[in-house]
Amino acid sequence: MSWLVSLPALDGRDYVYRVHAPSDALRADLFWAAFHCHDDGPHPRASDRFDAALIWRAGTDRQI
């Protein structure tokens, strides 16, 4: 299953990452997978505040 995780960054943009994880994955695990992917890239620093992230299943508009 694919999840989408949106992380706000210091440049004012939101960066969205696709995370492959089971349907019962914990939100914290999804957040950290996306955060570490972002942190390894060339983009400006993302917020490490868990509450600032938006997480939803790919193909839906419903946030969890």
PDB file with one MODEL, atoms N, CA, C and O in Angstrom:
MODEL        1
ATOM      1  N   MET A   1       0.840  -1.166   0.000  1.00  0.00           N
ATOM      2  CA  MET A   1       0.000   0.000   0.000  1.00  0.00           C
ATOM      3  C   MET A   1       0.891   1.238   0.000  1.00  0.00           C
ATOM      4  O   MET A   1       1.985   1.231   0.565  1.00  0.00           O
ATOM      5  N   SER A   2       0.412   2.286  -0.634  1.00  0.00           N
ATOM      6  CA  SER A   2       1.157   3.544  -0.693  1.00  0.00           C
ATOM      7  C   SER A   2       0.465   4.614   0.141  1.00  0.00           C
ATOM      8  O   SER A   2      -0.760   4.735   0.158  1.00  0.00           O
ATOM      9  N   TRP A   3       1.284   5.369   0.818  1.00  0.00           N
ATOM     10  CA  TRP A   3       0.837   6.501   1.611  1.00  0.00           C
ATOM     11  C   TRP A   3       1.494   7.752   1.068  1.00  0.00           C
ATOM     12  O   TRP A   3       2.583   7.679   0.498  1.00  0.00           O
ATOM     13  N   LEU A   4       0.854   8.901   1.235  1.00  0.00           N
ATOM     14  CA  LEU A   4       1.451  10.179   0.881  1.00  0.00           C
ATOM     15  C   LEU A   4       1.642  10.977   2.167  1.00  0.00           C
ATOM     16  O   LEU A   4       0.747  11.065   3.007  1.00  0.00           O
ATOM     17  N   VAL A   5       2.827  11.552   2.293  1.00  0.00           N
ATOM     18  CA  VAL A   5       3.163  12.333   3.486  1.00  0.00           C
ATOM     19  C   VAL A   5       3.649  13.701   3.028  1.00  0.00           C
ATOM     20  O   VAL A   5       4.624  13.800   2.284  1.00  0.00           O
ATOM     21  N   SER A   6       2.978  14.742   3.465  1.00  0.00           N
ATOM     22  CA  SER A   6       3.344  16.114   3.121  1.00  0.00           C
ATOM     23  C   SER A   6       4.081  16.739   4.302  1.00  0.00           C
ATOM     24  O   SER A   6       3.575  16.784   5.423  1.00  0.00           O
ATOM     25  N   LEU A   7       5.300  17.223   4.017  1.00  0.00           N
ATOM     26  CA  LEU A   7       6.128  17.848   5.047  1.00  0.00           C
ATOM     27  C   LEU A   7       6.339  19.323   4.717  1.00  0.00           C
ATOM     28  O   LEU A   7       6.812  19.637   3.625  1.00  0.00           O
ATOM     29  N   PRO A   8       6.004  20.236   5.625  1.00  0.00           N
ATOM     30  CA  PRO A   8       6.305  21.649   5.393  1.00  0.00           C
ATOM     31  C   PRO A   8       7.799  21.896   5.595  1.00  0.00           C
ATOM     32  O   PRO A   8       8.407  21.348   6.514  1.00  0.00           O
ATOM     33  N   ALA A   9       8.381  22.719   4.736  1.00  0.00           N
ATOM     34  CA  ALA A   9       9.819  23.008   4.821  1.00  0.00           C
ATOM     35  C   ALA A   9      10.046  24.477   5.148  1.00  0.00           C
ATOM     36  O   ALA A   9       9.121  25.288   5.100  1.00  0.00           O
ATOM     37  N   LEU A  10      11.272  24.801   5.476  1.00  0.00           N
ATOM     38  CA  LEU A  10      11.622  26.169   5.861  1.00  0.00           C
ATOM     39  C   LEU A  10      11.487  27.171   4.726  1.00  0.00           C
ATOM     40  O   LEU A  10      11.411  28.375   4.971  1.00  0.00           O
ATOM     41  N   ASP A  11      11.455  26.686   3.475  1.00  0.00           N
ATOM     42  CA  ASP A  11      11.299  27.599   2.343  1.00  0.00           C
ATOM     43  C   ASP A  11       9.834  27.938   2.067  1.00  0.00           C
ATOM     44  O   ASP A  11       9.534  28.632   1.095  1.00  0.00           O
ATOM     45  N   GLY A  12       8.920  27.453   2.911  1.00  0.00           N
ATOM     46  CA  GLY A  12       7.502  27.748   2.761  1.00  0.00           C
ATOM     47  C   GLY A  12       6.751  26.772   1.879  1.00  0.00           C
ATOM     48  O   GLY A  12       5.532  26.876   1.742  1.00  0.00           O
ATOM     49  N   ARG A  13       7.448  25.835   1.284  1.00  0.00           N
ATOM     50  CA  ARG A  13       6.803  24.833   0.429  1.00  0.00           C
ATOM     51  C   ARG A  13       6.466  23.584   1.231  1.00  0.00           C
ATOM     52  O   ARG A  13       7.026  23.333   2.298  1.00  0.00           O
ATOM     53  N   ASP A  14       5.527  22.807   0.682  1.00  0.00           N
ATOM     54  CA  ASP A  14       5.226  21.484   1.222  1.00  0.00           C
ATOM     55  C   ASP A  14       5.791  20.460   0.255  1.00  0.00           C
ATOM     56  O   ASP A  14       5.549  20.534  -0.950  1.00  0.00           O
ATOM     57  N   TYR A  15       6.538  19.510   0.779  1.00  0.00           N
ATOM     58  CA  TYR A  15       7.107  18.441  -0.038  1.00  0.00           C
ATOM     59  C   TYR A  15       6.345  17.163   0.273  1.00  0.00           C
ATOM     60  O   TYR A  15       6.199  16.783   1.435  1.00  0.00           O
ATOM     61  N   VAL A  16       5.857  16.501  -0.780  1.00  0.00           N
ATOM     62  CA  VAL A  16       5.039  15.302  -0.616  1.00  0.00           C
ATOM     63  C   VAL A  16       5.852  14.087  -1.026  1.00  0.00           C
ATOM     64  O   VAL A  16       6.470  14.061  -2.090  1.00  0.00           O
ATOM     65  N   TYR A  17       5.841  13.073  -0.153  1.00  0.00           N
ATOM     66  CA  TYR A  17       6.590  11.840  -0.391  1.00  0.00           C
ATOM     67  C   TYR A  17       5.650  10.653  -0.382  1.00  0.00           C
ATOM     68  O   TYR A  17       4.708  10.592   0.407  1.00  0.00           O
ATOM     69  N   ARG A  18       5.919   9.708  -1.273  1.00  0.00           N
ATOM     70  CA  ARG A  18       5.179   8.453  -1.310  1.00  0.00           C
ATOM     71  C   ARG A  18       5.947   7.452  -0.462  1.00  0.00           C
ATOM     72  O   ARG A  18       7.140   7.228  -0.670  1.00  0.00           O
ATOM     73  N   VAL A  19       5.252   6.856   0.492  1.00  0.00           N
ATOM     74  CA  VAL A  19       5.852   5.868   1.386  1.00  0.00           C
ATOM     75  C   VAL A  19       5.108   4.555   1.191  1.00  0.00           C
ATOM     76  O   VAL A  19       3.881   4.516   1.275  1.00  0.00           O
ATOM     77  N   HIS A  20       5.840   3.490   0.932  1.00  0.00           N
ATOM     78  CA  HIS A  20       5.242   2.160   0.787  1.00  0.00           C
ATOM     79  C   HIS A  20       5.270   1.476   2.147  1.00  0.00           C
ATOM     80  O   HIS A  20       6.336   1.240   2.716  1.00  0.00           O
ATOM     81  N   ALA A  21       4.082   1.161   2.661  1.00  0.00           N
ATOM     82  CA  ALA A  21       3.962   0.556   3.985  1.00  0.00           C
ATOM     83  C   ALA A  21       2.625  -0.181   4.056  1.00  0.00           C
ATOM     84  O   ALA A  21       1.730   0.088   3.255  1.00  0.00           O
ATOM     85  N   PRO A  22       2.482  -1.106   5.007  1.00  0.00           N
ATOM     86  CA  PRO A  22       1.216  -1.826   5.145  1.00  0.00           C
ATOM     87  C   PRO A  22       0.073  -0.897   5.567  1.00  0.00           C
ATOM     88  O   PRO A  22       0.302   0.218   6.034  1.00  0.00           O
ATOM     89  N   SER A  23      -1.142  -1.373   5.396  1.00  0.00           N
ATOM     90  CA  SER A  23      -2.315  -0.551   5.704  1.00  0.00           C
ATOM     91  C   SER A  23      -2.429  -0.226   7.190  1.00  0.00           C
ATOM     92  O   SER A  23      -3.076   0.755   7.558  1.00  0.00           O
ATOM     93  N   ASP A  24      -1.813  -1.031   8.043  1.00  0.00           N
ATOM     94  CA  ASP A  24      -1.880  -0.774   9.482  1.00  0.00           C
ATOM     95  C   ASP A  24      -0.622  -0.078  10.014  1.00  0.00           C
ATOM     96  O   ASP A  24      -0.333  -0.136  11.209  1.00  0.00           O
ATOM     97  N   ALA A  25       0.114   0.572   9.127  1.00  0.00           N
ATOM     98  CA  ALA A  25       1.346   1.265   9.529  1.00  0.00           C
ATOM     99  C   ALA A  25       1.029   2.390  10.514  1.00  0.00           C
ATOM    100  O   ALA A  25      -0.019   3.031  10.433  1.00  0.00           O
ATOM    101  N   LEU A  26       1.936   2.607  11.423  1.00  0.00           N
ATOM    102  CA  LEU A  26       1.784   3.701  12.380  1.00  0.00           C
ATOM    103  C   LEU A  26       2.106   5.033  11.709  1.00  0.00           C
ATOM    104  O   LEU A  26       3.012   5.116  10.880  1.00  0.00           O
ATOM    105  N   ARG A  27       1.361   6.071  12.071  1.00  0.00           N
ATOM    106  CA  ARG A  27       1.600   7.397  11.493  1.00  0.00           C
ATOM    107  C   ARG A  27       3.030   7.864  11.739  1.00  0.00           C
ATOM    108  O   ARG A  27       3.638   8.497  10.876  1.00  0.00           O
ATOM    109  N   ALA A  28       3.559   7.554  12.901  1.00  0.00           N
ATOM    110  CA  ALA A  28       4.929   7.972  13.221  1.00  0.00           C
ATOM    111  C   ALA A  28       5.933   7.312  12.285  1.00  0.00           C
ATOM    112  O   ALA A  28       6.898   7.952  11.866  1.00  0.00           O
ATOM    113  N   ASP A  29       5.720   6.045  11.953  1.00  0.00           N
ATOM    114  CA  ASP A  29       6.626   5.350  11.033  1.00  0.00           C
ATOM    115  C   ASP A  29       6.559   5.961   9.637  1.00  0.00           C
ATOM    116  O   ASP A  29       7.584   6.104   8.971  1.00  0.00           O
ATOM    117  N   LEU A  30       5.362   6.320   9.195  1.00  0.00           N
ATOM    118  CA  LEU A  30       5.199   6.955   7.888  1.00  0.00           C
ATOM    119  C   LEU A  30       5.886   8.317   7.871  1.00  0.00           C
ATOM    120  O   LEU A  30       6.564   8.672   6.907  1.00  0.00           O
ATOM    121  N   PHE A  31       5.700   9.075   8.953  1.00  0.00           N
ATOM    122  CA  PHE A  31       6.331  10.387   9.060  1.00  0.00           C
ATOM    123  C   PHE A  31       7.847  10.271   8.987  1.00  0.00           C
ATOM    124  O   PHE A  31       8.482  10.987   8.213  1.00  0.00           O
ATOM    125  N   TRP A  32       8.434   9.383   9.778  1.00  0.00           N
ATOM    126  CA  TRP A  32       9.895   9.283   9.812  1.00  0.00           C
ATOM    127  C   TRP A  32      10.466   8.773   8.505  1.00  0.00           C
ATOM    128  O   TRP A  32      11.558   9.182   8.110  1.00  0.00           O
ATOM    129  N   ALA A  33       9.747   7.884   7.821  1.00  0.00           N
ATOM    130  CA  ALA A  33      10.225   7.411   6.511  1.00  0.00           C
ATOM    131  C   ALA A  33      10.306   8.581   5.534  1.00  0.00           C
ATOM    132  O   ALA A  33      11.295   8.723   4.815  1.00  0.00           O
ATOM    133  N   ALA A  34       9.272   9.415   5.506  1.00  0.00           N
ATOM    134  CA  ALA A  34       9.275  10.579   4.611  1.00  0.00           C
ATOM    135  C   ALA A  34      10.309  11.609   5.053  1.00  0.00           C
ATOM    136  O   ALA A  34      11.011  12.186   4.222  1.00  0.00           O
ATOM    137  N   PHE A  35      10.404  11.840   6.357  1.00  0.00           N
ATOM    138  CA  PHE A  35      11.343  12.839   6.864  1.00  0.00           C
ATOM    139  C   PHE A  35      12.782  12.469   6.517  1.00  0.00           C
ATOM    140  O   PHE A  35      13.557  13.328   6.094  1.00  0.00           O
ATOM    141  N   HIS A  36      13.145  11.204   6.690  1.00  0.00           N
ATOM    142  CA  HIS A  36      14.516  10.790   6.384  1.00  0.00           C
ATOM    143  C   HIS A  36      14.791  10.838   4.886  1.00  0.00           C
ATOM    144  O   HIS A  36      15.910  11.139   4.471  1.00  0.00           O
ATOM    145  N   CYS A  37      13.787  10.545   4.076  1.00  0.00           N
ATOM    146  CA  CYS A  37      13.947  10.663   2.627  1.00  0.00           C
ATOM    147  C   CYS A  37      14.200  12.127   2.263  1.00  0.00           C
ATOM    148  O   CYS A  37      15.075  12.422   1.449  1.00  0.00           O
ATOM    149  N   HIS A  38      13.443  13.032   2.857  1.00  0.00           N
ATOM    150  CA  HIS A  38      13.605  14.466   2.590  1.00  0.00           C
ATOM    151  C   HIS A  38      14.960  14.956   3.097  1.00  0.00           C
ATOM    152  O   HIS A  38      15.651  15.714   2.416  1.00  0.00           O
ATOM    153  N   ASP A  39      15.324  14.522   4.276  1.00  0.00           N
ATOM    154  CA  ASP A  39      16.566  14.968   4.908  1.00  0.00           C
ATOM    155  C   ASP A  39      17.796  14.554   4.102  1.00  0.00           C
ATOM    156  O   ASP A  39      18.820  15.237   4.137  1.00  0.00           O
ATOM    157  N   ASP A  40      17.699  13.439   3.376  1.00  0.00           N
ATOM    158  CA  ASP A  40      18.813  12.957   2.554  1.00  0.00           C
ATOM    159  C   ASP A  40      18.902  13.676   1.212  1.00  0.00           C
ATOM    160  O   ASP A  40      19.903  13.543   0.509  1.00  0.00           O
ATOM    161  N   GLY A  41      17.873  14.432   0.850  1.00  0.00           N
ATOM    162  CA  GLY A  41      17.834  15.092  -0.453  1.00  0.00           C
ATOM    163  C   GLY A  41      18.401  16.503  -0.415  1.00  0.00           C
ATOM    164  O   GLY A  41      18.912  16.952   0.611  1.00  0.00           O
ATOM    165  N   PRO A  42      18.303  17.201  -1.553  1.00  0.00           N
ATOM    166  CA  PRO A  42      18.881  18.540  -1.678  1.00  0.00           C
ATOM    167  C   PRO A  42      17.962  19.674  -1.215  1.00  0.00           C
ATOM    168  O   PRO A  42      18.333  20.843  -1.314  1.00  0.00           O
ATOM    169  N   HIS A  43      16.781  19.347  -0.716  1.00  0.00           N
ATOM    170  CA  HIS A  43      15.785  20.369  -0.389  1.00  0.00           C
ATOM    171  C   HIS A  43      16.073  21.045   0.952  1.00  0.00           C
ATOM    172  O   HIS A  43      16.806  20.501   1.778  1.00  0.00           O
ATOM    173  N   PRO A  44      15.494  22.240   1.169  1.00  0.00           N
ATOM    174  CA  PRO A  44      15.648  22.928   2.460  1.00  0.00           C
ATOM    175  C   PRO A  44      15.082  22.077   3.594  1.00  0.00           C
ATOM    176  O   PRO A  44      14.233  21.212   3.376  1.00  0.00           O
ATOM    177  N   ARG A  45      15.551  22.328   4.761  1.00  0.00           N
ATOM    178  CA  ARG A  45      15.160  21.559   5.944  1.00  0.00           C
ATOM    179  C   ARG A  45      13.638  21.519   6.102  1.00  0.00           C
ATOM    180  O   ARG A  45      12.963  22.541   5.983  1.00  0.00           O
ATOM    181  N   ALA A  46      13.112  20.322   6.371  1.00  0.00           N
ATOM    182  CA  ALA A  46      11.684  20.153   6.633  1.00  0.00           C
ATOM    183  C   ALA A  46      11.438  20.226   8.134  1.00  0.00           C
ATOM    184  O   ALA A  46      12.329  19.969   8.942  1.00  0.00           O
ATOM    185  N   SER A  47      10.224  20.578   8.479  1.00  0.00           N
ATOM    186  CA  SER A  47       9.853  20.613   9.889  1.00  0.00           C
ATOM    187  C   SER A  47       9.867  19.202  10.449  1.00  0.00           C
ATOM    188  O   SER A  47       9.343  18.277   9.827  1.00  0.00           O
ATOM    189  N   ASP A  48      10.464  19.034  11.620  1.00  0.00           N
ATOM    190  CA  ASP A  48      10.458  17.716  12.249  1.00  0.00           C
ATOM    191  C   ASP A  48       9.323  17.600  13.267  1.00  0.00           C
ATOM    192  O   ASP A  48       9.316  16.699  14.106  1.00  0.00           O
ATOM    193  N   ARG A  49       8.368  18.522  13.180  1.00  0.00           N
ATOM    194  CA  ARG A  49       7.180  18.451  14.036  1.00  0.00           C
ATOM    195  C   ARG A  49       6.192  17.464  13.434  1.00  0.00           C
ATOM    196  O   ARG A  49       5.650  17.684  12.351  1.00  0.00           O
ATOM    197  N   PHE A  50       5.971  16.388  14.145  1.00  0.00           N
ATOM    198  CA  PHE A  50       5.078  15.332  13.690  1.00  0.00           C
ATOM    199  C   PHE A  50       3.685  15.878  13.373  1.00  0.00           C
ATOM    200  O   PHE A  50       3.065  15.477  12.388  1.00  0.00           O
ATOM    201  N   ASP A  51       3.199  16.792  14.210  1.00  0.00           N
ATOM    202  CA  ASP A  51       1.848  17.343  14.028  1.00  0.00           C
ATOM    203  C   ASP A  51       1.716  18.213  12.787  1.00  0.00           C
ATOM    204  O   ASP A  51       0.600  18.481  12.344  1.00  0.00           O
ATOM    205  N   ALA A  52       2.824  18.657  12.221  1.00  0.00           N
ATOM    206  CA  ALA A  52       2.776  19.513  11.035  1.00  0.00           C
ATOM    207  C   ALA A  52       2.605  18.711   9.746  1.00  0.00           C
ATOM    208  O   ALA A  52       2.253  19.275   8.711  1.00  0.00           O
ATOM    209  N   ALA A  53       2.848  17.411   9.801  1.00  0.00           N
ATOM    210  CA  ALA A  53       2.759  16.569   8.603  1.00  0.00           C
ATOM    211  C   ALA A  53       1.309  16.195   8.304  1.00  0.00           C
ATOM    212  O   ALA A  53       0.509  15.979   9.214  1.00  0.00           O
ATOM    213  N   LEU A  54       0.989  16.123   7.019  1.00  0.00           N
ATOM    214  CA  LEU A  54      -0.301  15.601   6.571  1.00  0.00           C
ATOM    215  C   LEU A  54      -0.046  14.229   5.982  1.00  0.00           C
ATOM    216  O   LEU A  54       0.865  14.059   5.171  1.00  0.00           O
ATOM    217  N   ILE A  55      -0.843  13.244   6.383  1.00  0.00           N
ATOM    218  CA  ILE A  55      -0.641  11.863   5.944  1.00  0.00           C
ATOM    219  C   ILE A  55      -1.967  11.323   5.436  1.00  0.00           C
ATOM    220  O   ILE A  55      -2.993  11.446   6.105  1.00  0.00           O
ATOM    221  N   TRP A  56      -1.944  10.721   4.240  1.00  0.00           N
ATOM    222  CA  TRP A  56      -3.149  10.109   3.697  1.00  0.00           C
ATOM    223  C   TRP A  56      -2.769   8.959   2.773  1.00  0.00           C
ATOM    224  O   TRP A  56      -1.642   8.879   2.284  1.00  0.00           O
ATOM    225  N   ARG A  57      -3.740   8.065   2.543  1.00  0.00           N
ATOM    226  CA  ARG A  57      -3.530   6.948   1.623  1.00  0.00           C
ATOM    227  C   ARG A  57      -3.537   7.470   0.200  1.00  0.00           C
ATOM    228  O   ARG A  57      -4.355   8.319  -0.154  1.00  0.00           O
ATOM    229  N   ALA A  58      -2.632   6.966  -0.608  1.00  0.00           N
ATOM    230  CA  ALA A  58      -2.586   7.359  -2.020  1.00  0.00           C
ATOM    231  C   ALA A  58      -3.902   6.969  -2.681  1.00  0.00           C
ATOM    232  O   ALA A  58      -4.428   5.882  -2.442  1.00  0.00           O
ATOM    233  N   GLY A  59      -4.421   7.852  -3.503  1.00  0.00           N
ATOM    234  CA  GLY A  59      -5.669   7.583  -4.208  1.00  0.00           C
ATOM    235  C   GLY A  59      -6.905   8.044  -3.460  1.00  0.00           C
ATOM    236  O   GLY A  59      -8.020   7.879  -3.956  1.00  0.00           O
ATOM    237  N   THR A  60      -6.732   8.620  -2.277  1.00  0.00           N
ATOM    238  CA  THR A  60      -7.866   9.150  -1.517  1.00  0.00           C
ATOM    239  C   THR A  60      -7.567  10.589  -1.128  1.00  0.00           C
ATOM    240  O   THR A  60      -6.424  11.042  -1.191  1.00  0.00           O
ATOM    241  N   ASP A  61      -8.602  11.291  -0.729  1.00  0.00           N
ATOM    242  CA  ASP A  61      -8.432  12.661  -0.248  1.00  0.00           C
ATOM    243  C   ASP A  61      -8.508  12.718   1.268  1.00  0.00           C
ATOM    244  O   ASP A  61      -8.379  13.786   1.866  1.00  0.00           O
ATOM    245  N   ARG A  62      -8.717  11.570   1.881  1.00  0.00           N
ATOM    246  CA  ARG A  62      -8.947  11.522   3.318  1.00  0.00           C
ATOM    247  C   ARG A  62      -7.636  11.477   4.089  1.00  0.00           C
ATOM    248  O   ARG A  62      -6.822  10.573   3.900  1.00  0.00           O
ATOM    249  N   GLN A  63      -7.448  12.441   4.941  1.00  0.00           N
ATOM    250  CA  GLN A  63      -6.255  12.501   5.787  1.00  0.00           C
ATOM    251  C   GLN A  63      -6.485  11.644   7.023  1.00  0.00           C
ATOM    252  O   GLN A  63      -7.603  11.563   7.531  1.00  0.00           O
ATOM    253  N   ILE A  64      -5.405  10.997   7.511  1.00  0.00           N
ATOM    254  CA  ILE A  64      -5.539  10.241   8.765  1.00  0.00           C
ATOM    255  C   ILE A  64      -4.854  10.985   9.879  1.00  0.00           C
ATOM    256  O   ILE A  64      -4.848  10.521  11.019  1.00  0.00           O
TER     257      ILE A  64
ENDMDL
END
